[in-house]
Amino acid sequence: MRAASKPRVLLVDDDVSLLKLLTIRIESNGYQVTTVDNGMTALQLLKRSTFDVVLTDLRMDEMDGMALHRQLQSRYPALPVIMMTAHGSIPDAVEATKQGIFAFITKPINKDELFDSLAKAIEIHGVHEGREIAETNIITRSGPMLHLLEQIKLLGPTQVNILITGASGTGKELLAQAIHQHSHVSDGPFVAINCGAVPSELLESELFGHKKGAFTGAVKDHQGLFQQAQRGTLFLDEIGDMPLNLQVKLLRVLQEKSIRPVGFQEEIPIDVRIVSATHKNLSEAIINQQFREDLYYRLNVVNLKLPPLSERREDISLLAQYFSGRIAKRMNHEEKRFANDAMHALVRYDWPGNIRQLQNVVEQVVALTPSHIISAQLVENALHSDVNHVELMSLNDAKKEFERDYLINILKIAAGNVAEGAKLAKRNRSDFYKLIKKHNIDVDSII
Ligand SMILES: Nc1ncnc2c1ncn2[C@@H]1O[C@H](COP(=O)(O)OP(=O)(O)OP(=O)(O)O)[C@@H](O)[C@H]1O
């Protein structure tokens, strides 16, 4: 996570002397504090500025802490709210957590309790960099991602070819769409193709089109994707999977800025912005002669690298709550919220399948949650049943495990007779003994 910015706390209390006192304490612990003495002003302020956590009193005239919390929840669902209450006036704690309040602390404020709650809120929800949702569909508050969005604002209007690299599910297509939205052809079509998903014999006609009768099965003229993307953007996903013969043709198209559909004599000029993407290491593919170097330099005028989700953990809670909100809208039900420890489990997890995997896990836990709070247990179950989450062992450990299981099986077949076992394993007896010793196998217990 970023170290640069201090977490920002919005402190709301109608007791002005307490505001002063708390500000000094909280600021001396490395936070930045802004104070207001009522809920309405807090809401006004939030329209102009971002905060990482709200610390509010429960008892206030006009808008009390719970009313403020309800407003915050509908407008800023990922913003944690810590409620301060006079001792003994904590409403039913279970009821309150159901409503999504991050934590309660009692007055007079115990500073350990206060700093624990603040630190936990920041750990789970992260620190904002000032902007959550860019003018694209990309949800983020991670520094490197916001930097990428700044870059595409500059690159969009230029005509340079952009190559996006990043692991599967990191949002490469979404970024390509954002580039299109910022480009000079944003009014034109955005056409995407996954080069790895189309059989190679069909890819050529899919990209460049064909004339009726050009080959068996070409029963009518077919307009290729280059033409469909005229004065727009063509997104070539998984470009690393494009067969070499087509790479040559693509290179020619990029040089000539025209295409010739299969079976056509004449060239058709094209004006298409190319954005490509890959999860592969293309430099390695070039060395292995699976990717043409000249094409690589054509496509990769600018390279944008999407970081995996595990390198932008501050986005996890934001995205999880965003996906839950989207499901609620789609299904027309109340938005389900994550219990604190459930969110913590999401934030700690490594996400090998990145945002796509997070989206699937959220779909699953929202569907399985009967109330409107998603429990940690459900999240843990979803994470562990996820096929993407395979604990991989090293090759050495796998070999050792295999060898041990093999020896035990052989000994079972040989009814614990080591000489017989050695024969079955085609090893001499002393070698076989050594192996049994190495793996600490108790032969007597096998019979
Ligand atoms: N920052 C984000 N904000 C909101 N949704 C996102 C974000 N990043 C990715 N998604 C969503 O996650 C899913 C996967 O994203 P996308 O298809 O763009 O990834 P990809 O890197 O192209 O994946 P693949 O390499 O597997 O094709 C999509 O449903 C996308 O809308």
The ligand as a MOL file (V3000), in Angstrom:
LIG
                    3D

  0  0  0     0  0            999 V3000
M  V30 BEGIN CTAB
M  V30 COUNTS 31 33 0 0 0
M  V30 BEGIN ATOM
M  V30 1 N -11.2600 -1.6800 -11.6420 0
M  V30 2 C -12.3930 -2.3340 -11.9250 0
M  V30 3 N -13.5690 -1.8250 -11.5610 0
M  V30 4 C -14.7250 -2.4790 -11.7960 0
M  V30 5 N -14.7870 -3.6680 -12.4150 0
M  V30 6 C -13.6530 -4.2150 -12.8200 0
M  V30 7 C -12.3960 -3.5790 -12.6120 0
M  V30 8 N -11.4320 -4.3470 -13.1580 0
M  V30 9 C -12.0480 -5.4220 -13.6700 0
M  V30 10 N -13.3810 -5.3530 -13.4690 0
M  V30 11 C -14.3620 -6.3670 -13.8690 0
M  V30 12 O -13.7240 -7.6400 -13.6910 0
M  V30 13 C -13.9880 -8.4960 -14.7910 0
M  V30 14 C -12.6850 -8.8820 -15.4800 0
M  V30 15 O -12.1570 -7.7410 -16.1430 0
M  V30 16 P -11.6000 -7.8020 -17.6600 0
M  V30 17 O -12.3960 -8.7370 -18.4900 0
M  V30 18 O -11.4190 -6.4060 -18.1310 0
M  V30 19 O -10.1860 -8.4560 -17.3150 0
M  V30 20 P -9.0950 -9.0180 -18.3120 0
M  V30 21 O -7.7710 -8.6820 -17.7050 0
M  V30 22 O -9.3760 -8.5390 -19.7130 0
M  V30 23 O -9.3460 -10.5730 -18.1680 0
M  V30 24 P -8.8700 -11.7480 -19.1710 0
M  V30 25 O -7.3960 -11.6090 -19.3580 0
M  V30 26 O -9.2220 -12.9790 -18.3820 0
M  V30 27 O -9.6790 -11.5610 -20.3990 0
M  V30 28 C -14.9510 -7.7500 -15.7090 0
M  V30 29 O -16.2630 -8.1200 -15.3780 0
M  V30 30 C -14.6930 -6.2970 -15.3640 0
M  V30 31 O -15.8390 -5.5110 -15.5980 0
M  V30 END ATOM
M  V30 BEGIN BOND
M  V30 1 1 1 2
M  V30 2 1 2 3
M  V30 3 2 2 7
M  V30 4 2 3 4
M  V30 5 1 4 5
M  V30 6 2 5 6
M  V30 7 1 6 7
M  V30 8 1 6 10
M  V30 9 1 7 8
M  V30 10 2 8 9
M  V30 11 1 9 10
M  V30 12 1 10 11
M  V30 13 1 11 12
M  V30 14 1 11 30
M  V30 15 1 12 13
M  V30 16 1 13 14
M  V30 17 1 13 28
M  V30 18 1 14 15
M  V30 19 1 15 16
M  V30 20 2 16 17
M  V30 21 1 16 18
M  V30 22 1 16 19
M  V30 23 1 19 20
M  V30 24 2 20 21
M  V30 25 1 20 22
M  V30 26 1 20 23
M  V30 27 1 23 24
M  V30 28 2 24 25
M  V30 29 1 24 26
M  V30 30 1 24 27
M  V30 31 1 28 29
M  V30 32 1 28 30
M  V30 33 1 30 31
M  V30 END BOND
M  V30 END CTAB
M  END
